Amino acid sequence: MQNINLTDTIAAVATAVGESGIGIVRISGKDALRVADKIFLSKDGKRASTFKAYTTHYGWIVSRLSGKPVSRLASLSRHTGTPAHRHTEIIDEVLLTVMRGPKSYTKEDVVEINCHGGIVALRAALDLVLENGCRLAEPGEFTRRAFLNGRIDLAQAEAVLDIIRARTDSALKISAEQLRGGVSKQINKMRNRLLELASHLEADIDFPGEELDAAGPQQIREGLQEVGRQCRDILEGARRGRIFREGIQVVICGKPNVGKSSLLNALLKQERSIVTPVAGTTRDTIEEVIDIKGIPVRIVDTAGIIEPRDLVEKKAVLRSKRYIGLADLVILLLDGSRPLAKDDEALARKLKKKAIIAVVNKIDLKQKIDKGKILKRFPSVVGISAKKLKNIDLLEQAIANLVYAGGLRTPESALVSNLRHIEAVRHAEKFIAQALNSLDNELSLEFIAQEIREALGYLDEILGRRFSEELLDKIFSEFCVGK
């Protein structure tokens, strides 16, 4: 987007493609109201440029067939209540909303045309807007303008995309808190403390020996230790934030016919996998994303781990093993109606380096499995009946407990979940540690001040106080065009 003129008036469809009750064409820029004047006819005949901010008006999107303004060409039919004139063509019946800058999403004049949600109506309205002086927006350009015009910082801009992509209520709450400025407040607090320390040091450097209100070594040390602790707190919470945002991969594995597909269906609360009494029905992996106690879980039902009898089974088993190797958590499913077999124990040994929950299925049948032996081997064991949907909630709680080492409720404070932010905080913490080391070794104040400035630079990158066009291009290219 480096060659794109950000002073252009832009437009795009802001709603998802497909049939719906409402579809929105969004316009932003200095000419947004002028364009609306050309194409919108309100029921009372007033021009869009005369409307007050935050008002919505009923009317029609119409195409001019001559050079005259719409409001002068079109008239309202007394009988039908619709515009009728040989110089106009009705495109759609709409509601038009006006938001005047700087109190709008982009801090520019914004017009939103609420059309009927069909793709043809939306396309026609957008084409008309573009024909009358707008440029089609680039991906994320509305939000990019909101950032560049100072309405939000870069961390808040990234939160917009996280809200759109949120897959659970917990992920949504984290992203919404970041959009409200929760993360930015934390980073700004740390940044201001470092600025204070840097100003004291630079006063000492510029005016050595003079009686200035400069902090001594102990005050500098305490300030650096305070910010360093805050960095570490953020990094410790980052793992939880990433889990809420990206989720974990859980793989169900076990011998054939132990009930893996039934368990997947039970967790999904719908029939997704084919279940038959024939061993080896599942020949390939099946993946679905579900919400377990606020955790986005990509759950994978694998083919049974067996000695393959043909090429198809060999490929299925290899794929199952590959998924197990990549899993964050493995559910080892055992058949409680049968004694523990050597194959079960061999599979358990292969999984010893993974996080495992042992699940004994078919507890609705007579139990023949040695539960004592299982309890000795595995720290977490849950008995269920996938077929009867018994104790599925206990398994879900066991997954949450294992992931969060005892369980974690939806976070009340802001969590950092963005990898870019995490890396920046990690770099800032490293330079703060170096500054403390330099202070302890009584190095020159210039070294300490420079290390503090480096830490400040990384915090500024989070907020977008320091950025490159390449970084912005990368961030906003992930957005949809209408946002």
N, C-alpha and C positions, 0 to 999 in steps of 0.2 A: 504493500500500500504506500510505499515511500513516494511514488509519483502521483498519488491521488490528491486532488485538491479538496482539503477538508473544509473549505468555505462554500463548496457547492451545496445546493439543496438536494437532499437524497430521499429516496423512497424505497420501500420494500414491503412484501407481505409479511406481517408479523405473527401470523398464526400458522399452525401446521397444515400441510397440504392434505386435502381430502374433503369429503362431504361433512358439513357441520351446520349448526344453526347460524353461527356468526363467523365471519372472516374479516380480518383487519388489515387495511393498507395504511402504513405509517409514513408520514412525511416529516422531515426535520430540516430546518435551515432558514436563512433570511427571507427566502421567497415562498415559504410554505403557505402563508395566507394568500399571497397573490395567485398561486397555483389553484388553491381552493376556490378563489373567486371565479376562476375560469371554468371550473367543471361542476361546481355544486350549486344547485338551485334549492333554496330553503322554501318551505311552504309559505312563509310570510313574505318571500321575495327579498329578504335582506342579504347583503353580501357577507361572506365568511370573515372578511377582514374587519367587520364592525362588531363581531361577536366578542363578548367578554371572555376572559380566561376561565377555564374549568367549567365551560358550559357545553351542552350537547344539543344538537339541533336536528330536526327531522326534515328530510327533503329527498332530492334525487341527484344522482350523478348523471350528467347529461353531456353528450358530445356536441360541440358547436359545428354547424355545417356552413358557417360564414365567419367573418372576422368580428362580428359584433359580440359584446359581452352577453353571457348567458342570462343575466338578470334582466336585460333589455329585450332579449329575443323571446324568451319563453313566457307563456301565460298559463294560468291554472284553469283547467276546465271546471265549470260550475257543477257539472253533472258527475264527473268521475274523480275530481280532486287530484288529478295528475297533470303534469305539464304537457301542453300540446302545441306544437308549432312546427311549421314545415322546415325551419332552420335548425332544429334540434333533434337529437336521438336519445331516448332514455336508455341508460346503461343498467341502472339498478336503483331500487328504493333503499335509502341508507339513513344512518344516524352519523352525524359529523361532530367530532369533539375537538375543541380548540384549547391548547395549553400554550400560553405565551412565555417566552424566555424572559428572565433567567429561571423562572420557577417551573421548569419542565425536566424531563428525564435527561435531555442533552444540554440544558441551559440555553437552547435555541427555541424559536417558535416551532411548535409541534402540532400537526393536525393528524387525527386518526379517523379514517373512514370505516365505519362498521357496516360492511356489506353482508349480503347473504353468503353463506359459507361454501358455496360450490366453486370449483376450480375455474370454471368458465367466467363466472361473474367477477371473481377476484382478479383473474388475468386481464379481463377487459378494463376494470377500474385501474389496475396498475399501469397498463399500457397507456391509458388516457393521461394519467399523472405524468408518466415519462415523456409523453408527446408534448406536454405543456411546460417543460422546463426543468424537470427533475432528472437526476442521475440515479441509476440503480445502485443501492448501497452495497458496499463490500461486506463480507462476513464480519460481524461484530462491530460495524462502524458506528452504530448508534451508541453502544456502550463505550467505544473508544472516544467518541466525542464527549461523552459524560465525564470521562477521566481527564482528557486534555483540557476541557473547559472548567475543571476544578470542582465538579459536583461530587465526585467520589474519588478515592485514591485507588491505586492499582490493586491492592488487596481486595477492596470492595468490588472492583470491576470483575475480578476473577471469581468472586463469590456468586455473581449473577449466573455464570455458567454452571457452577456447582449446584445451585438451586435447581436449574433446569434438569441436570443429570441425577439429582438425588433419587435414590432407590428405596430409601426407608425414611420413616419419620425422624429418626435420630440424625441421619445425614442431612435432612432438610433443616432441622433445628440448628445444627452446627453452621451450615452455610448461611442461614438467615441471620444468625448472630454475627457472622463475619461481615455480611452486607450492612448490618446496622452499625458496624465499626468496632465490634468487640476486640478482634485481633489488632486492629489499627491502634486502638487505645493502649493496649499492652505494649506494642512496639514503640509508640510515641513516648510513653512513659520512660522506657529504657533509653530511647534516643535523647530525650531531654536531660536525663541524668548524665549521659556521656558527654553531651555538649557542655554541661556545667563543669565537669571535670576537665575537659579540654580547654575551656576558657581560663580556668585557674592556672593550668600548666603553661599555657601560652603567655599569660601575664607574667609568670615567673621567668619565662625564656626571654621575652621582649624587654622586661624591666628588672634585670637581676639586681638584688640587693636593695630594691626600693620597698617601702612600707606599703604594700598593696594588700587588699583583702584576698590573699591567695591561700588556698588550702595547703596544709602540710602533707608530708608523705603518708601519715596514718589516715587522714581524711580521704586522700586519693585511693589508698588501698581499700578502705571500707566501701567507697563508692563503686570501685571496680568489682569487688566481691559481691556486692548487692546485685549489680547487673548480670554478673556471671551466674549467680543463683537463678535469676529470672530466666536466663537463656536455658539453663539446664532443666528448669521446670517445664518450659515450653517443649523442649526436646523429649522429655519423659512422657508428656501428654500427647506428643505427636503420633506415637504408635496407635493409641486409641483413636485419635482423630482420623488417621489413615484407614483404620479398620472400619469406622463408621462410614467413611467416604467410599472406599473401594471394596470393602468386604473381605471375605476369606474364601478359599477353595476347600471344600470338604468332599472327600472321596469315600464312597461306600464300597468296601471290598469284602471278599469272602469266597468260599467255595460255591460252586453252582447249586442252585435251588435252596439256598438258605433264607431267601426272602428279600434280596437286595432291591428288586424292582417293586415289591410290595411296600418296602420301607420308603422308597422314593415317592411313591404315590401317596403314602400316608403323610409324609412331610409336606408335599405339595397340596394335599387335600383335594386331589383330583387324580383321575386315572391317566397317567402320562406314559408309563412303561407297560408293555404287554406282560401279563402274569399268567403262567400256565404251570401245571405240575411237572412239565418236561424240563429236565435239567439242561442248562445251556441255551435257554430261549434268547437271552440277551447276548448278541454277538458283537455289539459295538457300544461305545460309551454314549450316555444320554446326559445332557447338561440342562439345568434349569437354575434360575436365580430366585431365591425365596428370602423372606424376612424372618429371622429367628431372633426374638428378643431385641429388636432394633439393629441387628447385625445383618448386612447384606451377605447372603451366603450363596456362592455358586456351588451347587451340589451336583456331584457326578456319580451316576450309577454305572459301574464298570461290569464288563464281562467277568464271569467266574474265573478265578485263578486255578487252572487245571493243567495237566500235562496235555498239550494240544494234540488232536488226532488228525488234523488236516491243516492246510495252508490258511484257511479262513480263521480257524480257532487260534492258530499261531499268531496271526496279525492282531486278533482281538486281545489276546493275553499280553502281547508286547505293548499295545496301546494302554491297557489297564495299568501295567507296571509303570509306564511313563507318567500317567496321571497321578499315580500314587507317589512317585518321586517328586512331583511338583506340588503336592497337596500341603496346605497349612495344617490340616487336621484329617486323620483317617478314622473312619468308623469301621471297625472290624466286626463283621456280622457273623454270629455263630448260631447254629441250630440247637436250641435247647432240648428238642425231642430226640436228639441222637447223642451218643457219647462223644467226647472230645477226641478228634481224630489226629493222626500224625500230620496230615496235611494242614490242619488248623494250627498246630504248634509250629510247624515249619514256616507258615505264613507270618505268625506272630513274631518269630525270631527275625525275619527279614524286615519287620516294621519297627524294630526296637529303637531306632534313632528318630522315629516320627512321633508327633503328638497323637495319641491314640485314645479313643473311647471304645471299650469292648461292649458290644451289645448282644445280649442273648435273646434271640427271637423265638417265637412260638411258645411263649409261656402259657398259652391257653391249652396246650397239649401236655401229656404226661412227660415230666422232665427226666431225662437220662444223662444230661451233661453234668460233669463234676464241677460245681460252682466254686468249691474251695480252691481248686487248682487255678481257676480263672482269677479269683480274687488275689491270689499270691502273685500272679504275673502282671496284672493290670491295676493301676491306681484308680481307674474310673470304670465301673461296670454298671450297665443299666439293663434290666429285664423288660422286654416289650412283647406285644403281639401286634405285628404290622397289619395282619389280616383283620383283627378285631379292633384296631386303633387304640390299643391299651398302652398306657404309659408313654405315649408319644410326647406329651408335654414334659415328662421327666427327662427324656432324651434332649429335647430342645434346651431345657435349663442346664443340663450337663455340658452341652456345647458352649453356652454362654459363660458358664462358670470356668471352663477350661481356657477359653479365649481370654477372659478378663481376670483370671487367677482369683476366683471367688465371686465374680459377678460385678457388673457395673451398670448403674442406671444411666439414663440419658443425661449427658453432662449439663450442669447448670452454668458453668463458665465457658468462655470461648476456648475452643481447641484449634490448634494449627493442624490442618490436614493437607495443605498444598505442598507438594514436594519442593517447589521452588522456594517457598518460604522456609521450609525446614532446612534446606541446604544453606540459605542465607544466614539463618540463626546459628547454624553449626559453625560457619566461617566467623561470624561475629564473636561467638564464644571462644574460638581459638585465638583470635587477636586479643581478646580481653585477658585470657590466660597468659599470653606472651607479655602483655603490658605489666601484669602482676609479677611475672618472673623478672622482667627488666627492673621493676621497682625494688624487688628483693635484692637484686644484684647491684643496686645503686648505679645503674647505667644512666647515661645522659637523659635529661628531660625530653630532648628532641625525639629520642627513640620511643619513649612512652607516649608522647603526644601523637606521633605518627601511627602507632599501633591502635590508639583510641580512634583516630580518624579512619583507619581501615575498618574497624568494627562499625563505626557510624555509617560508612559507605554501604555496607551490606544491609543494615537496617533500612537505609534510604531506598535500596533496591526493592524491598518488600512493599513499601508505600508508594513507590513510583516517583520519589523525589529525584532519583537518579535512574535513568533508563536509556536504552538505545532503541532506535526504530526497529532494529532486527528483533529485539525482545518483544516489542509491541506487536509486530507482525506475527510472531510465533504464538503469542497469547490469544490474540483476537481472531486468528485464522481458524481456531477451534469452535468459534461461535457460529450460530446459524445466521443467515443473511439478515433476517428481520430483527435481530437483537443487537 
